[in-house]
Amino acid sequence: MDNLIDDKNRDIYGVITIGTDWIFVKVDRANKIITKDKKIVRVPEELDKLLGIFSFIIDEEEILEELK
């Protein structure tokens, strides 16, 4: 995945899930650091939180595109 994105300063977000439990990770490519969120998001109980995380990631990407 790292080789598919040209901008080496751009972070990569990922998720580990078994369907009901979701854990998010962030790869800081510039500093070569992987951070795993300690909080497990449970679906359907925390669906609003899950959608909020996805919204944050999409919003961040749109802001970076506008800055180009």
Secondary structure as UniProt FT lines:
FT   HELIX           2..4
FT   TURN            8..9
FT   STRAND          12..17
FT   STRAND          21..28
FT   TURN            29..32
FT   STRAND          33..36
FT   STRAND          41..42
FT   TURN            43..46
FT   HELIX           47..67
//
